[in-house]
Amino acid sequence: MGRTSNTRPRISRDRAHLYFELALFLNETYPQYFRKKYPKGRRDHGLWNGLNLLELDPAEIFKIQA
């Protein structure tokens, strides 16, 4: 629950939060594509790289289902 981050210093307890999202992979071979396109680039998160995800707002999906 929202207390970790890639920033320094870490998020304090009073700023802790719950983060929830739905995400779909755009390309199952994204890590291979990234390696070829950016041979010296950082390969953080592999398949879970934010550039390979379509993020959906759950609130909008629940509105459609209602």
N, CA, C and O atoms as a Maestro MAE file, in Angstrom:
{
 s_m_m2io_version
 :::
 2.0.0
}

f_m_ct {
 s_m_title
 :::
 protein
 m_atom[264] {
  # First column is atom index #
  i_m_mmod_type
  r_m_x_coord
  r_m_y_coord
  r_m_z_coord
  i_m_residue_number
  s_m_chain_name
  s_m_pdb_residue_name
  s_m_pdb_atom_name
  i_m_atomic_number
  :::
  1 25 0.832 -1.176 0.000 1 A "MET " " N  " 7
  2 3 0.000 0.000 0.000 1 A "MET " " CA " 6
  3 2 0.874 1.236 0.000 1 A "MET " " C  " 6
  4 15 1.545 1.516 0.994 1 A "MET " " O  " 8
  5 25 0.881 1.958 -1.060 2 A "GLY " " N  " 7
  6 3 1.439 3.260 -1.277 2 A "GLY " " CA " 6
  7 2 2.419 3.869 -0.301 2 A "GLY " " C  " 6
  8 15 2.321 5.058 0.002 2 A "GLY " " O  " 8
  9 25 3.356 3.095 0.199 3 A "ARG " " N  " 7
  10 3 4.374 3.701 1.048 3 A "ARG " " CA " 6
  11 2 5.745 3.547 0.411 3 A "ARG " " C  " 6
  12 15 6.730 4.095 0.906 3 A "ARG " " O  " 8
  13 25 5.810 2.819 -0.659 4 A "THR " " N  " 7
  14 3 7.073 2.665 -1.367 4 A "THR " " CA " 6
  15 2 7.061 3.591 -2.570 4 A "THR " " C  " 6
  16 15 5.999 3.934 -3.090 4 A "THR " " O  " 8
  17 25 8.224 3.986 -3.001 5 A "SER " " N  " 7
  18 3 8.329 4.830 -4.188 5 A "SER " " CA " 6
  19 2 9.757 4.761 -4.689 5 A "SER " " C  " 6
  20 15 10.643 4.216 -4.030 5 A "SER " " O  " 8
  21 25 9.959 5.322 -5.860 6 A "ASN " " N  " 7
  22 3 11.321 5.360 -6.388 6 A "ASN " " CA " 6
  23 2 11.941 6.733 -6.111 6 A "ASN " " C  " 6
  24 15 12.870 7.143 -6.807 6 A "ASN " " O  " 8
  25 25 11.442 7.431 -5.117 7 A "THR " " N  " 7
  26 3 11.981 8.740 -4.748 7 A "THR " " CA " 6
  27 2 12.673 8.650 -3.401 7 A "THR " " C  " 6
  28 15 12.450 7.706 -2.642 7 A "THR " " O  " 8
  29 25 13.497 9.611 -3.109 8 A "ARG " " N  " 7
  30 3 14.144 9.711 -1.809 8 A "ARG " " CA " 6
  31 2 13.704 11.018 -1.193 8 A "ARG " " C  " 6
  32 15 13.740 12.007 -1.925 8 A "ARG " " O  " 8
  33 25 13.307 11.152 0.013 9 A "PRO " " N  " 7
  34 3 13.064 10.071 0.962 9 A "PRO " " CA " 6
  35 2 11.763 9.334 0.657 9 A "PRO " " C  " 6
  36 15 10.951 9.780 -0.154 9 A "PRO " " O  " 8
  37 25 11.585 8.202 1.323 10 A "ARG " " N  " 7
  38 3 10.360 7.414 1.139 10 A "ARG " " CA " 6
  39 2 9.141 8.206 1.574 10 A "ARG " " C  " 6
  40 15 9.255 9.188 2.309 10 A "ARG " " O  " 8
  41 25 7.977 7.774 1.117 11 A "ILE " " N  " 7
  42 3 6.723 8.418 1.491 11 A "ILE " " CA " 6
  43 2 6.457 8.170 2.975 11 A "ILE " " C  " 6
  44 15 6.597 7.044 3.454 11 A "ILE " " O  " 8
  45 25 6.077 9.214 3.696 12 A "SER " " N  " 7
  46 3 5.812 9.073 5.126 12 A "SER " " CA " 6
  47 2 4.481 8.355 5.356 12 A "SER " " C  " 6
  48 15 3.654 8.259 4.450 12 A "SER " " O  " 8
  49 25 4.285 7.857 6.568 13 A "ARG " " N  " 7
  50 3 3.045 7.139 6.900 13 A "ARG " " CA " 6
  51 2 1.805 7.994 6.673 13 A "ARG " " C  " 6
  52 15 0.782 7.483 6.219 13 A "ARG " " O  " 8
  53 25 1.878 9.277 6.979 14 A "ASP " " N  " 7
  54 3 0.698 10.122 6.822 14 A "ASP " " CA " 6
  55 2 0.343 10.377 5.357 14 A "ASP " " C  " 6
  56 15 -0.761 10.835 5.066 14 A "ASP " " O  " 8
  57 25 1.253 10.091 4.439 15 A "ARG " " N  " 7
  58 3 0.964 10.231 3.007 15 A "ARG " " CA " 6
  59 2 0.707 8.884 2.333 15 A "ARG " " C  " 6
  60 15 0.499 8.829 1.121 15 A "ARG " " O  " 8
  61 25 0.720 7.802 3.105 16 A "ALA " " N  " 7
  62 3 0.487 6.474 2.543 16 A "ALA " " CA " 6
  63 2 -0.894 6.425 1.894 16 A "ALA " " C  " 6
  64 15 -1.819 7.106 2.336 16 A "ALA " " O  " 8
  65 25 -1.027 5.617 0.847 17 A "HIS " " N  " 7
  66 3 -2.273 5.548 0.086 17 A "HIS " " CA " 6
  67 2 -2.410 4.185 -0.577 17 A "HIS " " C  " 6
  68 15 -1.450 3.422 -0.671 17 A "HIS " " O  " 8
  69 25 -3.579 3.908 -1.016 18 A "LEU " " N  " 7
  70 3 -3.839 2.679 -1.755 18 A "LEU " " CA " 6
  71 2 -3.928 3.024 -3.228 18 A "LEU " " C  " 6
  72 15 -4.646 3.948 -3.610 18 A "LEU " " O  " 8
  73 25 -3.204 2.290 -4.056 19 A "TYR " " N  " 7
  74 3 -3.183 2.545 -5.487 19 A "TYR " " CA " 6
  75 2 -3.758 1.328 -6.185 19 A "TYR " " C  " 6
  76 15 -3.295 0.208 -5.971 19 A "TYR " " O  " 8
  77 25 -4.767 1.544 -7.021 20 A "PHE " " N  " 7
  78 3 -5.417 0.441 -7.715 20 A "PHE " " CA " 6
  79 2 -5.631 0.836 -9.167 20 A "PHE " " C  " 6
  80 15 -6.140 1.919 -9.456 20 A "PHE " " O  " 8
  81 25 -5.244 -0.043 -10.075 21 A "GLU " " N  " 7
  82 3 -5.480 0.210 -11.491 21 A "GLU " " CA " 6
  83 2 -5.643 -1.117 -12.209 21 A "GLU " " C  " 6
  84 15 -5.228 -2.164 -11.712 21 A "GLU " " O  " 8
  85 25 -6.245 -1.061 -13.370 22 A "LEU " " N  " 7
  86 3 -6.323 -2.204 -14.269 22 A "LEU " " CA " 6
  87 2 -5.417 -1.885 -15.445 22 A "LEU " " C  " 6
  88 15 -5.443 -0.771 -15.967 22 A "LEU " " O  " 8
  89 25 -4.629 -2.843 -15.858 23 A "ALA " " N  " 7
  90 3 -3.720 -2.601 -16.971 23 A "ALA " " CA " 6
  91 2 -3.718 -3.813 -17.897 23 A "ALA " " C  " 6
  92 15 -3.804 -4.958 -17.453 23 A "ALA " " O  " 8
  93 25 -3.619 -3.536 -19.182 24 A "LEU " " N  " 7
  94 3 -3.556 -4.581 -20.202 24 A "LEU " " CA " 6
  95 2 -2.225 -4.487 -20.926 24 A "LEU " " C  " 6
  96 15 -1.769 -3.396 -21.265 24 A "LEU " " O  " 8
  97 25 -1.607 -5.633 -21.161 25 A "PHE " " N  " 7
  98 3 -0.385 -5.649 -21.957 25 A "PHE " " CA " 6
  99 2 -0.726 -5.285 -23.397 25 A "PHE " " C  " 6
  100 15 -1.725 -5.753 -23.943 25 A "PHE " " O  " 8
  101 25 0.107 -4.452 -24.006 26 A "LEU " " N  " 7
  102 3 -0.091 -4.107 -25.409 26 A "LEU " " CA " 6
  103 2 0.656 -5.065 -26.327 26 A "LEU " " C  " 6
  104 15 0.212 -5.324 -27.446 26 A "LEU " " O  " 8
  105 25 1.789 -5.597 -25.864 27 A "ASN " " N  " 7
  106 3 2.620 -6.437 -26.721 27 A "ASN " " CA " 6
  107 2 3.361 -7.458 -25.861 27 A "ASN " " C  " 6
  108 15 4.136 -7.078 -24.983 27 A "ASN " " O  " 8
  109 25 3.134 -8.732 -26.101 28 A "GLU " " N  " 7
  110 3 3.792 -9.784 -25.306 28 A "GLU " " CA " 6
  111 2 5.282 -9.891 -25.592 28 A "GLU " " C  " 6
  112 15 6.017 -10.485 -24.803 28 A "GLU " " O  " 8
  113 25 5.737 -9.333 -26.694 29 A "THR " " N  " 7
  114 3 7.161 -9.387 -27.029 29 A "THR " " CA " 6
  115 2 7.847 -8.037 -26.800 29 A "THR " " C  " 6
  116 15 8.898 -7.763 -27.379 29 A "THR " " O  " 8
  117 25 7.257 -7.213 -25.971 30 A "TYR " " N  " 7
  118 3 7.812 -5.880 -25.717 30 A "TYR " " CA " 6
  119 2 9.270 -5.904 -25.253 30 A "TYR " " C  " 6
  120 15 10.060 -5.103 -25.753 30 A "TYR " " O  " 8
  121 25 9.671 -6.782 -24.323 31 A "PRO " " N  " 7
  122 3 11.083 -6.767 -23.903 31 A "PRO " " CA " 6
  123 2 12.056 -6.971 -25.070 31 A "PRO " " C  " 6
  124 15 13.106 -6.329 -25.111 31 A "PRO " " O  " 8
  125 25 11.725 -7.850 -26.011 32 A "GLN " " N  " 7
  126 3 12.590 -8.061 -27.171 32 A "GLN " " CA " 6
  127 2 12.622 -6.818 -28.064 32 A "GLN " " C  " 6
  128 15 13.676 -6.422 -28.560 32 A "GLN " " O  " 8
  129 25 11.447 -6.212 -28.258 33 A "TYR " " N  " 7
  130 3 11.377 -4.981 -29.059 33 A "TYR " " CA " 6
  131 2 12.238 -3.893 -28.420 33 A "TYR " " C  " 6
  132 15 13.020 -3.231 -29.102 33 A "TYR " " O  " 8
  133 25 12.087 -3.713 -27.102 34 A "PHE " " N  " 7
  134 3 12.814 -2.659 -26.409 34 A "PHE " " CA " 6
  135 2 14.318 -2.875 -26.522 34 A "PHE " " C  " 6
  136 15 15.063 -1.927 -26.772 34 A "PHE " " O  " 8
  137 25 14.771 -4.113 -26.341 35 A "ARG " " N  " 7
  138 3 16.207 -4.435 -26.455 35 A "ARG " " CA " 6
  139 2 16.739 -4.071 -27.831 35 A "ARG " " C  " 6
  140 15 17.842 -3.540 -27.958 35 A "ARG " " O  " 8
  141 25 15.950 -4.361 -28.863 36 A "LYS " " N  " 7
  142 3 16.383 -4.082 -30.236 36 A "LYS " " CA " 6
  143 2 16.361 -2.578 -30.537 36 A "LYS " " C  " 6
  144 15 17.296 -2.052 -31.141 36 A "LYS " " O  " 8
  145 25 15.313 -1.897 -30.122 37 A "LYS " " N  " 7
  146 3 15.139 -0.469 -30.413 37 A "LYS " " CA " 6
  147 2 16.084 0.398 -29.580 37 A "LYS " " C  " 6
  148 15 16.619 1.387 -30.080 37 A "LYS " " O  " 8
  149 25 16.293 0.033 -28.311 38 A "TYR " " N  " 7
  150 3 17.125 0.814 -27.392 38 A "TYR " " CA " 6
  151 2 18.173 -0.095 -26.745 38 A "TYR " " C  " 6
  152 15 18.055 -0.421 -25.564 38 A "TYR " " O  " 8
  153 25 19.189 -0.505 -27.494 39 A "PRO " " N  " 7
  154 3 20.162 -1.475 -26.967 39 A "PRO " " CA " 6
  155 2 20.877 -1.025 -25.696 39 A "PRO " " C  " 6
  156 15 21.304 -1.869 -24.909 39 A "PRO " " O  " 8
  157 25 21.018 0.270 -25.478 40 A "LYS " " N  " 7
  158 3 21.690 0.755 -24.270 40 A "LYS " " CA " 6
  159 2 20.710 1.302 -23.244 40 A "LYS " " C  " 6
  160 15 21.125 1.821 -22.208 40 A "LYS " " O  " 8
  161 25 19.415 1.193 -23.519 41 A "GLY " " N  " 7
  162 3 18.401 1.719 -22.608 41 A "GLY " " CA " 6
  163 2 18.199 0.836 -21.396 41 A "GLY " " C  " 6
  164 15 18.473 -0.363 -21.432 41 A "GLY " " O  " 8
  165 25 17.711 1.445 -20.309 42 A "ARG " " N  " 7
  166 3 17.391 0.681 -19.098 42 A "ARG " " CA " 6
  167 2 16.168 -0.170 -19.366 42 A "ARG " " C  " 6
  168 15 15.198 0.301 -19.960 42 A "ARG " " O  " 8
  169 25 16.205 -1.401 -18.941 43 A "ARG " " N  " 7
  170 3 15.095 -2.331 -19.168 43 A "ARG " " CA " 6
  171 2 14.351 -2.596 -17.869 43 A "ARG " " C  " 6
  172 15 14.175 -3.744 -17.463 43 A "ARG " " O  " 8
  173 25 13.925 -1.538 -17.236 44 A "ASP " " N  " 7
  174 3 13.194 -1.686 -15.977 44 A "ASP " " CA " 6
  175 2 11.843 -2.348 -16.206 44 A "ASP " " C  " 6
  176 15 11.123 -1.985 -17.136 44 A "ASP " " O  " 8
  177 25 11.504 -3.289 -15.388 45 A "HIS " " N  " 7
  178 3 10.182 -3.907 -15.310 45 A "HIS " " CA " 6
  179 2 9.824 -4.849 -16.452 45 A "HIS " " C  " 6
  180 15 8.734 -5.420 -16.430 45 A "HIS " " O  " 8
  181 25 10.676 -5.040 -17.438 46 A "GLY " " N  " 7
  182 3 10.404 -6.006 -18.508 46 A "GLY " " CA " 6
  183 2 9.040 -5.819 -19.143 46 A "GLY " " C  " 6
  184 15 8.710 -4.735 -19.622 46 A "GLY " " O  " 8
  185 25 8.251 -6.881 -19.143 47 A "LEU " " N  " 7
  186 3 6.924 -6.862 -19.749 47 A "LEU " " CA " 6
  187 2 6.014 -5.842 -19.073 47 A "LEU " " C  " 6
  188 15 5.079 -5.337 -19.694 47 A "LEU " " O  " 8
  189 25 6.284 -5.535 -17.799 48 A "TRP " " N  " 7
  190 3 5.451 -4.613 -17.024 48 A "TRP " " CA " 6
  191 2 5.870 -3.158 -17.205 48 A "TRP " " C  " 6
  192 15 5.422 -2.303 -16.441 48 A "TRP " " O  " 8
  193 25 6.708 -2.848 -18.182 49 A "ASN " " N  " 7
  194 3 7.114 -1.478 -18.450 49 A "ASN " " CA " 6
  195 2 5.879 -0.636 -18.764 49 A "ASN " " C  " 6
  196 15 5.004 -1.076 -19.509 49 A "ASN " " O  " 8
  197 25 5.801 0.559 -18.207 50 A "GLY " " N  " 7
  198 3 4.645 1.420 -18.405 50 A "GLY " " CA " 6
  199 2 4.341 1.734 -19.856 50 A "GLY " " C  " 6
  200 15 3.192 2.018 -20.195 50 A "GLY " " O  " 8
  201 25 5.351 1.690 -20.728 51 A "LEU " " N  " 7
  202 3 5.122 1.930 -22.152 51 A "LEU " " CA " 6
  203 2 4.397 0.770 -22.819 51 A "LEU " " C  " 6
  204 15 3.895 0.909 -23.934 51 A "LEU " " O  " 8
  205 25 4.340 -0.373 -22.143 52 A "ASN " " N  " 7
  206 3 3.702 -1.564 -22.695 52 A "ASN " " CA " 6
  207 2 2.352 -1.849 -22.040 52 A "ASN " " C  " 6
  208 15 1.804 -2.940 -22.203 52 A "ASN " " O  " 8
  209 25 1.821 -0.896 -21.314 53 A "LEU " " N  " 7
  210 3 0.564 -1.117 -20.606 53 A "LEU " " CA " 6
  211 2 -0.486 -0.093 -21.023 53 A "LEU " " C  " 6
  212 15 -0.187 1.088 -21.202 53 A "LEU " " O  " 8
  213 25 -1.692 -0.555 -21.171 54 A "LEU " " N  " 7
  214 3 -2.841 0.320 -21.359 54 A "LEU " " CA " 6
  215 2 -3.547 0.363 -20.011 54 A "LEU " " C  " 6
  216 15 -4.138 -0.627 -19.582 54 A "LEU " " O  " 8
  217 25 -3.484 1.499 -19.354 55 A "GLU " " N  " 7
  218 3 -4.070 1.615 -18.023 55 A "GLU " " CA " 6
  219 2 -5.517 2.068 -18.133 55 A "GLU " " C  " 6
  220 15 -5.846 2.977 -18.896 55 A "GLU " " O  " 8
  221 25 -6.365 1.422 -17.363 56 A "LEU " " N  " 7
  222 3 -7.793 1.711 -17.378 56 A "LEU " " CA " 6
  223 2 -8.233 2.196 -16.004 56 A "LEU " " C  " 6
  224 15 -7.767 1.698 -14.980 56 A "LEU " " O  " 8
  225 25 -9.126 3.164 -15.992 57 A "ASP " " N  " 7
  226 3 -9.670 3.681 -14.742 57 A "ASP " " CA " 6
  227 2 -10.817 2.766 -14.303 57 A "ASP " " C  " 6
  228 15 -11.851 2.733 -14.970 57 A "ASP " " O  " 8
  229 25 -10.665 2.026 -13.206 58 A "PRO " " N  " 7
  230 3 -11.712 1.097 -12.768 58 A "PRO " " CA " 6
  231 2 -13.056 1.778 -12.556 58 A "PRO " " C  " 6
  232 15 -14.095 1.171 -12.813 58 A "PRO " " O  " 8
  233 25 -13.061 3.025 -12.092 59 A "ALA " " N  " 7
  234 3 -14.328 3.731 -11.863 59 A "ALA " " CA " 6
  235 2 -15.117 3.846 -13.161 59 A "ALA " " C  " 6
  236 15 -16.338 3.695 -13.155 59 A "ALA " " O  " 8
  237 25 -14.443 4.107 -14.261 60 A "GLU " " N  " 7
  238 3 -15.125 4.219 -15.550 60 A "GLU " " CA " 6
  239 2 -15.698 2.871 -15.990 60 A "GLU " " C  " 6
  240 15 -16.784 2.818 -16.568 60 A "GLU " " O  " 8
  241 25 -14.981 1.795 -15.723 61 A "ILE " " N  " 7
  242 3 -15.467 0.462 -16.090 61 A "ILE " " CA " 6
  243 2 -16.701 0.110 -15.260 61 A "ILE " " C  " 6
  244 15 -17.671 -0.435 -15.788 61 A "ILE " " O  " 8
  245 25 -16.667 0.417 -13.975 62 A "PHE " " N  " 7
  246 3 -17.840 0.128 -13.128 62 A "PHE " " CA " 6
  247 2 -19.047 0.940 -13.549 62 A "PHE " " C  " 6
  248 15 -20.173 0.457 -13.423 62 A "PHE " " O  " 8
  249 25 -18.860 2.153 -14.044 63 A "LYS " " N  " 7
  250 3 -19.967 2.966 -14.534 63 A "LYS " " CA " 6
  251 2 -20.647 2.288 -15.720 63 A "LYS " " C  " 6
  252 15 -21.874 2.301 -15.825 63 A "LYS " " O  " 8
  253 25 -19.858 1.697 -16.611 64 A "ILE " " N  " 7
  254 3 -20.402 1.027 -17.791 64 A "ILE " " CA " 6
  255 2 -21.235 -0.184 -17.387 64 A "ILE " " C  " 6
  256 15 -22.273 -0.457 -17.991 64 A "ILE " " O  " 8
  257 25 -20.776 -0.919 -16.355 65 A "GLN " " N  " 7
  258 3 -21.454 -2.126 -15.922 65 A "GLN " " CA " 6
  259 2 -22.749 -1.848 -15.154 65 A "GLN " " C  " 6
  260 15 -23.606 -2.725 -15.051 65 A "GLN " " O  " 8
  261 25 -22.895 -0.641 -14.618 66 A "ALA " " N  " 7
  262 3 -24.050 -0.318 -13.764 66 A "ALA " " CA " 6
  263 2 -25.332 -0.186 -14.560 66 A "ALA " " C  " 6
  264 15 -26.389 0.082 -13.988 66 A "ALA " " O  " 8
  :::
 }
 m_bond[263] {
  # First column is bond index #
  i_m_from
  i_m_to
  i_m_order
  :::
  1 1 2 1
  2 2 3 1
  3 3 4 2
  4 3 5 1
  5 5 6 1
  6 6 7 1
  7 7 8 2
  8 7 9 1
  9 9 10 1
  10 10 11 1
  11 11 12 2
  12 11 13 1
  13 13 14 1
  14 14 15 1
  15 15 16 2
  16 15 17 1
  17 17 18 1
  18 18 19 1
  19 19 20 2
  20 19 21 1
  21 21 22 1
  22 22 23 1
  23 23 24 2
  24 23 25 1
  25 25 26 1
  26 26 27 1
  27 27 28 2
  28 27 29 1
  29 29 30 1
  30 30 31 1
  31 31 32 2
  32 31 33 1
  33 33 34 1
  34 34 35 1
  35 35 36 2
  36 35 37 1
  37 37 38 1
  38 38 39 1
  39 39 40 2
  40 39 41 1
  41 41 42 1
  42 42 43 1
  43 43 44 2
  44 43 45 1
  45 45 46 1
  46 46 47 1
  47 47 48 2
  48 47 49 1
  49 49 50 1
  50 50 51 1
  51 51 52 2
  52 51 53 1
  53 53 54 1
  54 54 55 1
  55 55 56 2
  56 55 57 1
  57 57 58 1
  58 58 59 1
  59 59 60 2
  60 59 61 1
  61 61 62 1
  62 62 63 1
  63 63 64 2
  64 63 65 1
  65 65 66 1
  66 66 67 1
  67 67 68 2
  68 67 69 1
  69 69 70 1
  70 70 71 1
  71 71 72 2
  72 71 73 1
  73 73 74 1
  74 74 75 1
  75 75 76 2
  76 75 77 1
  77 77 78 1
  78 78 79 1
  79 79 80 2
  80 79 81 1
  81 81 82 1
  82 82 83 1
  83 83 84 2
  84 83 85 1
  85 85 86 1
  86 86 87 1
  87 87 88 2
  88 87 89 1
  89 89 90 1
  90 90 91 1
  91 91 92 2
  92 91 93 1
  93 93 94 1
  94 94 95 1
  95 95 96 2
  96 95 97 1
  97 97 98 1
  98 98 99 1
  99 99 100 2
  100 99 101 1
  101 101 102 1
  102 102 103 1
  103 103 104 2
  104 103 105 1
  105 105 106 1
  106 106 107 1
  107 107 108 2
  108 107 109 1
  109 109 110 1
  110 110 111 1
  111 111 112 2
  112 111 113 1
  113 113 114 1
  114 114 115 1
  115 115 116 2
  116 115 117 1
  117 117 118 1
  118 118 119 1
  119 119 120 2
  120 119 121 1
  121 121 122 1
  122 122 123 1
  123 123 124 2
  124 123 125 1
  125 125 126 1
  126 126 127 1
  127 127 128 2
  128 127 129 1
  129 129 130 1
  130 130 131 1
  131 131 132 2
  132 131 133 1
  133 133 134 1
  134 134 135 1
  135 135 136 2
  136 135 137 1
  137 137 138 1
  138 138 139 1
  139 139 140 2
  140 139 141 1
  141 141 142 1
  142 142 143 1
  143 143 144 2
  144 143 145 1
  145 145 146 1
  146 146 147 1
  147 147 148 2
  148 147 149 1
  149 149 150 1
  150 150 151 1
  151 151 152 2
  152 151 153 1
  153 153 154 1
  154 154 155 1
  155 155 156 2
  156 155 157 1
  157 157 158 1
  158 158 159 1
  159 159 160 2
  160 159 161 1
  161 161 162 1
  162 162 163 1
  163 163 164 2
  164 163 165 1
  165 165 166 1
  166 166 167 1
  167 167 168 2
  168 167 169 1
  169 169 170 1
  170 170 171 1
  171 171 172 2
  172 171 173 1
  173 173 174 1
  174 174 175 1
  175 175 176 2
  176 175 177 1
  177 177 178 1
  178 178 179 1
  179 179 180 2
  180 179 181 1
  181 181 182 1
  182 182 183 1
  183 183 184 2
  184 183 185 1
  185 185 186 1
  186 186 187 1
  187 187 188 2
  188 187 189 1
  189 189 190 1
  190 190 191 1
  191 191 192 2
  192 191 193 1
  193 193 194 1
  194 194 195 1
  195 195 196 2
  196 195 197 1
  197 197 198 1
  198 198 199 1
  199 199 200 2
  200 199 201 1
  201 201 202 1
  202 202 203 1
  203 203 204 2
  204 203 205 1
  205 205 206 1
  206 206 207 1
  207 207 208 2
  208 207 209 1
  209 209 210 1
  210 210 211 1
  211 211 212 2
  212 211 213 1
  213 213 214 1
  214 214 215 1
  215 215 216 2
  216 215 217 1
  217 217 218 1
  218 218 219 1
  219 219 220 2
  220 219 221 1
  221 221 222 1
  222 222 223 1
  223 223 224 2
  224 223 225 1
  225 225 226 1
  226 226 227 1
  227 227 228 2
  228 227 229 1
  229 229 230 1
  230 230 231 1
  231 231 232 2
  232 231 233 1
  233 233 234 1
  234 234 235 1
  235 235 236 2
  236 235 237 1
  237 237 238 1
  238 238 239 1
  239 239 240 2
  240 239 241 1
  241 241 242 1
  242 242 243 1
  243 243 244 2
  244 243 245 1
  245 245 246 1
  246 246 247 1
  247 247 248 2
  248 247 249 1
  249 249 250 1
  250 250 251 1
  251 251 252 2
  252 251 253 1
  253 253 254 1
  254 254 255 1
  255 255 256 2
  256 255 257 1
  257 257 258 1
  258 258 259 1
  259 259 260 2
  260 259 261 1
  261 261 262 1
  262 262 263 1
  263 263 264 2
  :::
 }
}
